[in-house]
Amino acid sequence: MSETAPEISIILPVYNEEGSLPELNKRLTAAMEAHGDSYEVVVVDDGSRDGSYALLKEIREQDKRWRIARLSRNFGQSAAIYAGFSLSRGQYVIMIDADLQMYPEDIPLLITKLREGYDMVSGWRVDRRDSLFRWGMSRLLNRYTEYVTGFPLHDHGCSLKGFRRPMIERMVAFTHRCRYLPVDAATLGGKVAEVPVRHQSRRHGQSKYGLFKLVATAFDMITTITIMPLQVISALGVFFSFIGFGM
């Protein structure tokens, strides 16, 4: 690590979030300056089509702790997060969405837990402020993920998560880019904890996770971090073998 590297890196994937960026900048700066540790904000603009990138450049001019990477097109949130991981320099790395549904003021809670020796800390949205549909789908996917992976966690989908540097380096070395980061961390032998955090309804823009995207995310989880596809193919092979012998 460089001698000038900050203690904390905050990864901020951005896609069409111009409405929330000014407030996010103010609240994030206030929370981190009150916390006291040196920090950087690594922003990955995931091919935004609104004024997000122009706003980010203005913020960068005023605060050099903000570092901006712009992807050539929209690659999706997982790719943006891993791009941010690759560019981060801090001993503690925190990821948070730019939509202000998660509180920047809760970031110190995760840092405190990481300093207790955990490799990864995931936020747990105890009092969610989502629609009934999104709440139900999230609950279903959490239970489904726990069943498929055998890794219990209350809230796999929370966008507020923290990591220690060694875990980030091991995750970046992975060849796949799955959204289920707690499962990845546990697979790598990491010690994972949860911290209750606050949550609020979206006030700007639109959610990037509709029904199709949620289903696609679940499919991605099955095909990248479990052996279920191999098990299904093996079972089908045995089944058709018996049919062949019978014929």
Residue frames relative to the residue before (quaternion, step in Angstrom):
aa qw qx qy qz dx dy dz
M 1.0000 0.0000 0.0000 0.0000 0.00 0.00 0.00
S 0.5008 -0.6493 0.4812 0.3101 3.59 -1.05 0.71
E 0.5784 -0.5915 0.4337 0.3571 3.56 -1.19 0.62
T 0.7004 0.4531 -0.2658 0.4833 3.57 1.13 -0.56
A 0.4188 0.7121 -0.4715 0.3085 3.60 1.24 0.04
P 0.4561 -0.6868 0.4896 0.2840 3.61 -0.97 0.80
E 0.6069 -0.5537 0.4244 0.3808 3.55 -1.25 0.31
I 0.8100 0.1791 -0.0425 0.5568 3.57 0.98 -0.90
S 0.1259 -0.7530 0.6409 0.0801 3.56 -1.07 0.83
I 0.1555 -0.7707 0.6131 0.0774 3.56 -0.91 0.96
I 0.2156 -0.7875 0.5704 0.0897 3.56 -0.62 1.19
L 0.0293 -0.8221 0.5663 -0.0508 3.55 -0.68 1.13
P 0.1247 -0.7849 0.6028 0.0710 3.63 -0.21 1.20
V 0.0852 -0.8153 0.5728 -0.0037 3.59 -0.85 0.99
Y 0.1348 0.7574 -0.6330 0.0863 3.54 -0.98 0.93
N 0.8335 -0.1626 0.0518 0.5255 3.57 -0.38 1.28
E 0.4178 0.7056 -0.4622 0.3374 3.58 0.71 1.11
E 0.1892 0.8244 -0.5194 0.1215 3.61 1.05 0.62
G 0.6256 0.5709 -0.3421 0.4070 3.61 1.07 -0.62
S 0.7594 0.3905 -0.2031 0.4792 3.59 1.04 -0.71
L 0.5295 0.6932 -0.3956 0.2875 3.61 1.15 -0.47
P 0.6501 0.5127 -0.3603 0.4298 3.68 0.81 -0.75
E 0.6854 0.4622 -0.2874 0.4836 3.59 0.88 -0.91
L 0.6231 0.5448 -0.3408 0.4458 3.58 0.99 -0.79
N 0.6334 0.5391 -0.3258 0.4494 3.57 0.95 -0.86
K 0.6821 0.4906 -0.2896 0.4585 3.59 0.85 -0.96
R 0.7166 0.4577 -0.2672 0.4534 3.58 0.80 -0.98
L 0.6458 0.5169 -0.3196 0.4623 3.57 1.01 -0.81
T 0.6513 0.5115 -0.3128 0.4652 3.59 0.95 -0.89
A 0.6659 0.5022 -0.3076 0.4580 3.58 0.90 -0.90
A 0.6724 0.5074 -0.3030 0.4457 3.59 0.91 -0.90
M 0.7170 0.4528 -0.2631 0.4600 3.58 0.87 -0.91
E 0.6411 0.5006 -0.3384 0.4733 3.60 1.03 -0.65
A 0.6297 0.5113 -0.3325 0.4810 3.58 1.10 -0.62
H 0.6234 0.5497 -0.3321 0.4460 3.57 1.12 -0.69
G 0.4216 -0.7750 0.3863 0.2689 3.55 1.11 -0.68
D 0.6343 0.5326 -0.3476 0.4395 3.63 1.05 -0.56
S 0.5482 -0.5792 0.4784 0.3676 3.56 -1.21 0.51
Y 0.0060 0.8172 -0.5740 0.0518 3.58 -0.99 0.77
E 0.1620 -0.7272 0.6523 0.1395 3.48 -1.44 0.23
V 0.2533 -0.7264 0.6123 0.1825 3.55 -1.24 0.47
V 0.1325 -0.7913 0.5956 0.0402 3.56 -0.54 1.22
V 0.0944 -0.8176 0.5680 0.0016 3.55 -0.30 1.31
V 0.0890 -0.7692 0.6308 0.0502 3.56 -0.93 0.91
D 0.2035 -0.7741 0.5918 0.0957 3.56 -0.45 1.25
D 0.2227 -0.8260 0.5119 0.0775 3.54 -0.39 1.31
G 0.7538 -0.4010 0.2119 0.4755 3.56 0.71 1.12
S 0.1296 0.8257 -0.5378 0.1109 3.61 1.00 0.78
R 0.2833 -0.7735 0.5501 0.1376 3.55 -1.10 0.79
D 0.6304 0.4978 -0.3454 0.4853 3.58 1.27 -0.02
G 0.7369 -0.4213 0.2890 0.4427 3.59 -1.10 -0.56
S 0.2861 0.8019 -0.4911 0.1845 3.59 1.21 0.31
Y 0.6907 0.4931 -0.3011 0.4348 3.58 0.78 -0.97
A 0.6302 0.5245 -0.3358 0.4637 3.60 1.01 -0.76
L 0.6484 0.5063 -0.3127 0.4748 3.60 0.99 -0.80
L 0.6434 0.5297 -0.3224 0.4489 3.56 0.98 -0.84
K 0.6417 0.5166 -0.3259 0.4638 3.58 1.00 -0.77
E 0.6283 0.5226 -0.3329 0.4705 3.60 1.06 -0.71
I 0.6461 0.5084 -0.3200 0.4708 3.57 0.97 -0.85
R 0.6395 0.5401 -0.3156 0.4469 3.57 0.98 -0.87
E 0.6322 0.5348 -0.3303 0.4531 3.60 1.03 -0.76
Q 0.7184 0.4371 -0.2395 0.4852 3.57 1.08 -0.73
D 0.8006 0.1370 -0.0402 0.5819 3.60 1.09 -0.64
K 0.2707 -0.8089 0.5068 0.1244 3.58 -0.28 1.31
R 0.5127 0.6228 -0.4330 0.4023 3.60 1.23 -0.01
W 0.6141 0.5064 -0.3454 0.4972 3.57 1.28 -0.25
R 0.0702 -0.7717 0.6320 0.0112 3.57 -0.86 1.03
I 0.1646 -0.8252 0.5392 0.0354 3.58 -0.79 1.03
A 0.0430 -0.7466 0.6635 0.0216 3.53 -1.04 0.92
R 0.1428 -0.7996 0.5797 0.0651 3.57 -0.88 0.91
L 0.3154 -0.7513 0.5528 0.1748 3.56 -0.69 1.11
S 0.5951 -0.6231 0.3831 0.3329 3.57 -1.09 0.73
R 0.7764 -0.0134 0.0079 0.6301 3.58 1.23 -0.45
N 0.6457 -0.5045 0.3908 0.4194 3.55 -1.30 -0.05
F 0.1052 -0.8202 0.5622 0.0147 3.57 -0.40 1.28
G 0.5898 -0.5624 0.3784 0.4390 3.60 1.21 -0.29
Q 0.6764 -0.5544 0.3220 0.3626 3.52 -1.21 0.63
S 0.6382 0.5415 -0.3428 0.4265 3.60 0.92 -0.83
A 0.6615 0.4994 -0.3066 0.4680 3.58 0.93 -0.89
A 0.6508 0.5168 -0.3163 0.4576 3.58 1.00 -0.81
I 0.6428 0.5208 -0.3228 0.4596 3.57 0.99 -0.82
Y 0.6962 0.4629 -0.2873 0.4675 3.58 0.85 -0.91
A 0.5829 0.5454 -0.3753 0.4711 3.59 1.13 -0.52
G 0.6491 0.5094 -0.3037 0.4763 3.55 1.04 -0.80
F 0.6098 0.5424 -0.3435 0.4647 3.58 1.02 -0.79
S 0.6737 0.5198 -0.2963 0.4337 3.57 0.89 -0.97
L 0.7244 0.4343 -0.2371 0.4800 3.58 1.09 -0.72
S 0.5420 0.6539 -0.3952 0.3500 3.59 1.21 -0.37
R 0.2189 -0.7946 0.5576 0.0994 3.56 -1.20 0.60
G 0.5636 0.6650 -0.3633 0.3290 3.57 1.22 -0.39
Q 0.5722 -0.5717 0.4660 0.3586 3.54 -1.31 0.38
Y 0.7502 0.1981 -0.1226 0.6188 3.56 1.22 -0.57
V 0.1303 -0.8066 0.5762 0.0187 3.57 -0.78 1.09
I 0.0843 -0.7983 0.5964 -0.0008 3.55 -0.74 1.13
M 0.1321 -0.7734 0.6140 0.0856 3.58 -0.93 0.89
I 0.0698 0.7782 -0.6189 0.0809 3.54 -1.05 0.86
D 0.4707 -0.6638 0.4977 0.3001 3.59 -1.05 0.71
A 0.5052 -0.6776 0.4611 0.2701 3.56 -1.25 0.50
D 0.5492 0.6691 -0.3784 0.3278 3.61 1.23 -0.07
L 0.4456 -0.7304 0.4133 0.3116 3.60 1.35 0.05
Q 0.4023 0.6774 -0.5178 0.3334 3.59 1.10 0.47
M 0.6911 0.3431 -0.2477 0.5860 3.55 1.22 -0.48
Y 0.4557 -0.7031 0.4846 0.2512 3.58 -1.07 0.78
P 0.4041 -0.6979 0.5279 0.2664 3.65 -0.70 0.97
E 0.5972 0.5945 -0.3487 0.4103 3.57 1.16 -0.58
D 0.6445 0.5247 -0.3210 0.4541 3.61 1.24 -0.32
I 0.4161 0.7317 -0.4585 0.2851 3.61 1.24 -0.12
P 0.6493 0.5265 -0.3438 0.4279 3.67 0.88 -0.78
L 0.5648 0.5936 -0.3926 0.4178 3.61 1.14 -0.51
L 0.6762 0.4847 -0.2846 0.4763 3.57 0.99 -0.86
I 0.6380 0.5282 -0.3337 0.4501 3.59 0.98 -0.79
T 0.6311 0.5335 -0.3290 0.4569 3.56 0.99 -0.82
K 0.6738 0.4914 -0.2931 0.4675 3.58 0.95 -0.88
L 0.6281 0.5306 -0.3385 0.4575 3.59 1.00 -0.76
R 0.6694 0.5083 -0.2971 0.4530 3.57 1.01 -0.76
E 0.5676 0.5630 -0.3873 0.4591 3.56 1.29 -0.07
G 0.6705 -0.5247 0.2855 0.4400 3.58 1.28 -0.06
Y 0.4942 0.6498 -0.4424 0.3712 3.59 1.23 0.10
D 0.4539 -0.6907 0.4994 0.2599 3.57 -1.10 0.75
M 0.7875 0.0305 -0.0022 0.6155 3.55 1.19 -0.62
V 0.0863 -0.7691 0.6317 0.0460 3.55 -1.12 0.75
S 0.1493 -0.7979 0.5815 0.0534 3.56 -0.79 1.04
G 0.4594 -0.6645 0.5141 0.2884 3.55 -1.05 0.75
W 0.1866 -0.7574 0.6180 0.0980 3.55 -1.19 0.65
R 0.2467 -0.7899 0.5483 0.1204 3.57 -0.37 1.27
V 0.1810 -0.8318 0.5182 0.0830 3.56 0.16 1.30
D 0.7830 0.1848 -0.0868 0.5876 3.59 0.95 -0.89
R 0.0933 -0.8471 0.5225 0.0258 3.56 0.28 1.27
R 0.2156 -0.7742 0.5862 0.1028 3.56 -1.09 0.83
D 0.3608 0.7177 -0.5011 0.3220 3.55 0.83 1.07
S 0.6389 -0.4830 0.4136 0.4330 3.54 -1.31 0.10
L 0.6603 -0.5121 0.3709 0.4051 3.55 -1.24 0.43
F 0.6283 0.5437 -0.3350 0.4443 3.58 1.03 -0.79
R 0.7006 0.4608 -0.2785 0.4682 3.59 0.80 -1.02
W 0.6237 0.5323 -0.3410 0.4598 3.59 1.01 -0.75
G 0.6820 0.4904 -0.2902 0.4585 3.58 0.90 -0.94
M 0.6596 0.5022 -0.3094 0.4658 3.59 0.95 -0.87
S 0.6500 0.5134 -0.3193 0.4604 3.58 0.96 -0.81
R 0.6502 0.5103 -0.3161 0.4657 3.56 0.95 -0.85
L 0.6469 0.5175 -0.3126 0.4647 3.57 0.99 -0.85
L 0.6830 0.4843 -0.2869 0.4654 3.60 0.91 -0.92
N 0.6127 0.5433 -0.3554 0.4506 3.59 1.05 -0.65
R 0.6851 0.4690 -0.2847 0.4791 3.57 0.90 -0.92
Y 0.6262 0.5392 -0.3228 0.4614 3.55 1.09 -0.78
T 0.6529 0.5104 -0.3054 0.4689 3.57 0.96 -0.90
E 0.6421 0.5191 -0.3213 0.4638 3.57 0.96 -0.83
Y 0.6624 0.5097 -0.3061 0.4557 3.59 0.99 -0.83
V 0.7053 0.4792 -0.2671 0.4489 3.57 0.87 -1.00
T 0.7838 0.3568 -0.1687 0.4795 3.57 0.88 -0.97
G 0.3716 -0.7294 0.4948 0.2918 3.58 1.14 -0.53
F 0.5962 0.5516 -0.3622 0.4572 3.59 1.26 0.28
P 0.2302 -0.8165 0.5142 0.1266 3.63 -0.33 1.20
L 0.1815 0.7406 -0.6318 0.1391 3.55 -0.98 0.93
H 0.5079 -0.6779 0.4353 0.3050 3.58 -0.91 0.86
D 0.8319 0.0857 0.0349 0.5471 3.57 0.90 -0.93
H 0.1437 -0.8242 0.5452 0.0522 3.59 0.16 1.29
G 0.7363 0.4831 -0.2334 0.4123 3.58 1.02 -0.79
C 0.4182 0.7111 -0.4821 0.2951 3.61 1.20 0.01
S 0.3742 -0.7661 0.4847 0.1953 3.59 -0.80 1.01
L 0.6238 0.4997 -0.3520 0.4871 3.61 1.24 -0.01
K 0.1881 0.7808 -0.5620 0.1979 3.57 -0.36 1.30
G 0.1668 -0.7893 0.5845 0.0865 3.55 -1.19 0.57
F 0.1095 -0.7960 0.5951 0.0137 3.55 -1.15 0.73
R 0.3954 -0.6464 0.5863 0.2865 3.51 -1.28 0.43
R 0.6874 -0.5321 0.3153 0.3807 3.56 -1.16 0.64
P 0.6612 0.5034 -0.3503 0.4320 3.68 0.76 -0.81
M 0.6477 0.5109 -0.3269 0.4610 3.61 1.01 -0.75
I 0.6213 0.5376 -0.3427 0.4556 3.60 1.00 -0.77
E 0.6716 0.5034 -0.3075 0.4483 3.59 0.87 -0.90
R 0.6643 0.4865 -0.3093 0.4757 3.59 1.03 -0.69
M 0.6574 0.5062 -0.3145 0.4611 3.59 1.03 -0.73
V 0.6303 0.5316 -0.3346 0.4563 3.58 1.01 -0.75
A 0.6402 0.5335 -0.3191 0.4513 3.58 1.14 -0.63
F 0.4881 0.6481 -0.4363 0.3891 3.62 1.26 -0.21
T 0.4280 -0.7051 0.5039 0.2566 3.57 -1.12 0.68
H 0.7057 0.3986 -0.2738 0.5178 3.61 1.16 -0.37
R 0.2778 -0.7451 0.5882 0.1472 3.57 -1.29 0.37
C 0.0671 0.8278 -0.5474 0.1027 3.55 0.31 1.29
R 0.5027 -0.6659 0.4677 0.2918 3.58 -1.10 0.69
Y 0.6394 0.5399 -0.3288 0.4377 3.60 1.18 -0.44
L 0.0947 -0.8671 0.4883 0.0256 3.54 0.54 1.23
P 0.6214 0.5367 -0.3807 0.4253 3.68 0.91 -0.62
V 0.6393 0.5114 -0.3307 0.4694 3.59 1.03 -0.74
D 0.6161 0.5358 -0.3377 0.4684 3.58 1.03 -0.78
A 0.6724 0.5062 -0.2970 0.4511 3.56 0.87 -0.98
A 0.6682 0.4866 -0.3019 0.4749 3.58 0.96 -0.83
T 0.6165 0.5492 -0.3371 0.4523 3.58 1.06 -0.76
L 0.6960 0.4571 -0.2552 0.4914 3.57 1.10 -0.73
G 0.5955 -0.6096 0.3494 0.3894 3.57 1.26 0.22
G 0.4184 0.7320 -0.4506 0.2934 3.58 1.24 0.29
K 0.4233 -0.6595 0.5629 0.2629 3.51 -1.30 0.51
V 0.0903 -0.8393 0.5356 -0.0240 3.58 -0.43 1.29
A 0.0405 -0.7872 0.6153 0.0054 3.57 -1.04 0.84
E 0.3045 -0.7218 0.5864 0.2059 3.55 -1.34 0.27
V 0.1211 -0.7701 0.6233 0.0610 3.55 -1.18 0.68
P 0.4266 -0.6887 0.5102 0.2888 3.64 -0.76 0.91
V 0.0093 -0.7938 0.6071 -0.0367 3.57 -0.90 1.00
R 0.5519 -0.6174 0.4542 0.3285 3.54 -1.28 0.37
H 0.1165 -0.7795 0.6141 0.0422 3.53 -1.28 0.46
Q 0.0395 -0.7962 0.6032 0.0259 3.57 -1.07 0.70
S 0.6099 -0.5677 0.4073 0.3739 3.54 -1.22 0.46
R 0.5728 -0.5946 0.4442 0.3478 3.56 -1.21 0.56
R 0.1919 -0.7999 0.5633 0.0779 3.55 -0.90 1.01
H 0.7769 0.2435 -0.1279 0.5664 3.59 1.17 -0.50
G 0.8346 0.2093 -0.1423 0.4893 3.57 -1.08 0.71
Q 0.4898 -0.6427 0.5109 0.2934 3.51 -1.34 -0.28
S 0.5763 -0.5873 0.4415 0.3577 3.53 -1.19 0.59
K 0.3812 -0.7282 0.5286 0.2122 3.57 -1.07 0.78
Y 0.6952 0.4489 -0.2630 0.4961 3.59 1.30 -0.10
G 0.0266 -0.7807 0.6228 -0.0438 3.52 -0.20 1.36
L 0.7695 -0.3467 0.2491 0.4750 3.56 -1.31 -0.16
F 0.6662 0.5055 -0.3161 0.4480 3.60 0.86 -0.93
K 0.6715 0.5002 -0.3045 0.4541 3.60 0.91 -0.90
L 0.6341 0.5269 -0.3340 0.4568 3.59 1.01 -0.75
V 0.6573 0.4952 -0.3052 0.4792 3.57 0.98 -0.87
A 0.6456 0.5209 -0.3149 0.4611 3.59 0.99 -0.85
T 0.6315 0.5288 -0.3280 0.4625 3.58 1.04 -0.76
A 0.6483 0.5059 -0.3175 0.4722 3.57 0.98 -0.82
F 0.6427 0.5132 -0.3211 0.4696 3.59 1.00 -0.79
D 0.6185 0.5449 -0.3303 0.4598 3.57 1.05 -0.80
M 0.6460 0.5269 -0.3154 0.4534 3.55 0.97 -0.86
I 0.6603 0.5152 -0.3115 0.4490 3.58 0.94 -0.89
T 0.7624 0.4276 -0.2132 0.4364 3.56 0.81 -1.01
T 0.7379 0.4270 -0.2412 0.4638 3.62 1.17 -0.38
I 0.8272 0.2170 -0.1041 0.5077 3.61 0.96 -0.67
T 0.6988 0.3647 -0.3038 0.5351 3.60 1.18 0.38
I 0.4553 -0.6678 0.5133 0.2886 3.54 -1.31 0.27
M 0.2924 0.7967 -0.4880 0.2041 3.58 1.26 0.27
P 0.6390 0.5160 -0.3663 0.4373 3.70 0.83 -0.73
L 0.6513 0.5025 -0.3172 0.4719 3.60 0.97 -0.80
Q 0.6468 0.5178 -0.3237 0.4570 3.56 1.00 -0.80
V 0.6550 0.5092 -0.3138 0.4617 3.59 0.95 -0.86
I 0.6581 0.5051 -0.3089 0.4652 3.59 0.94 -0.91
S 0.6452 0.5224 -0.3190 0.4573 3.59 0.98 -0.82
A 0.6581 0.5068 -0.3082 0.4638 3.55 0.96 -0.90
L 0.6531 0.5012 -0.3135 0.4733 3.60 0.96 -0.82
G 0.6278 0.5414 -0.3348 0.4480 3.59 1.04 -0.76
V 0.6546 0.4990 -0.3056 0.4786 3.57 0.95 -0.88
F 0.6438 0.5432 -0.3149 0.4373 3.58 0.96 -0.94
F 0.7257 0.4240 -0.2548 0.4782 3.58 0.80 -0.99
S 0.5670 0.5741 -0.3877 0.4456 3.58 1.17 -0.42
F 0.6510 0.5009 -0.3116 0.4776 3.57 0.99 -0.85
I 0.6269 0.5233 -0.3394 0.4668 3.58 1.01 -0.77
G 0.6510 0.5214 -0.3124 0.4547 3.58 0.98 -0.88
F 0.6587 0.4922 -0.3156 0.4736 3.59 0.90 -0.86
G 0.6425 0.5335 -0.3257 0.4432 3.58 1.00 -0.81
M 0.6674 0.4935 -0.3024 0.4686 3.56 0.98 -0.82
